[in-house]
Amino acid sequence: MISLDNLNGIAAFVAAVECGGFSAAAARLHLSRSTVGKTVARLEARLGVRLFHRTTRSLNLTDEGHAYYERCVRVMRELELAEDELQQGRRAPVGRLRVSVPVQFGRMCVAPTLLAVASAYPQLQLEVTFSDRRIDLIEEGADLAIRVGPLADTAGLKMRRYGEMRMLVCAAPAYLAAHGVPQTAGHLAAHDAIVYGRMGRAVQWQFVDEDGAALVAQPKARLALDDLEAMAAAVRAGLGITRLPHWLVSEALARGELVALLPGLHTVGFPVHAVWPYTRQYSARLRVVLDALAEALPPLLA
């Protein structure tokens, strides 16, 4: 029979693998680093094999460790599924849900819904990480991620599409008064542009005309920023033309601080998905968050 200490050893081992070390695993499990290390060492002693290659700088799985980790993850997922099935009969979801969201979109569009869900279900514990980095949900122990843009790799993941992030080309009235109003995508090359750029690469602006033909513009970048709110501030200051999500600039457009441009062109947007590790059944806590976002996000993206 598996003892409680053995189960603790498995949990510590899996956390160490997924977090990349004993210190990060200790933070996840709310234990000390030495406790996690000793727990894994006792597990290795019981199994009679070494699960990790340990150095002063790294912690890497042995071949036996790889095989044991895969089995442990399957067992833990079955235990979580059994717990989730029991929770289906409860009126309110309980337990922890770890969510990863993009920074600006997450703060402005996702977080209000998550806070409302947390308020409605006091026994639901939400851990929300704001990062534009695309995490590996399984390796980093996340239960749900909101992703903007194409899904490159969905192996082992389930997904739910919430819509497409609509983009608008816009500028401040003062800038247009001084530099003129572009009438076609080709005219953008003669204007200063505020573009989203990272590591020296600026994102191209893609359009579809009224006949369905694809157009690509690479504006002359006066400013390349990797922060959407900084781009919005720059365009309001009259520093150039930019392309930003509708949800970020809609209020400025309504107040007349910005003017939408190129009405005859459709800007190619970015799909918005929820993704989570594959399970046979939704947990109650995952389901309530997915459903709340399904109600809140499409109107924001429309």
Protein Blocks (a to p, Z undefined) as FASTA:
>chain_A
ZZfklmmmmmmmmmmmmnopaklmmmmnopafklmmmmmmmmmmmnopafbdcdfkbccd
dfklmmmmmmmmmmmmmmmmmmmmmmmmpmbdgdjddddddfklmmmmmmmmmmmmmmmm
mmbccdddddfbdcdfklnopabdcdedjdfblghiacddfbjcdddddddfklmmmnop
afbfklmmmpccddddeehiacddddddfkopacddddddfbdcfbfklmmmmmmnopac
cdddfklmmmmmmnopaccehklbccddddddddddddfbdcfklmmmmmmmmmmmmmmm
ZZ
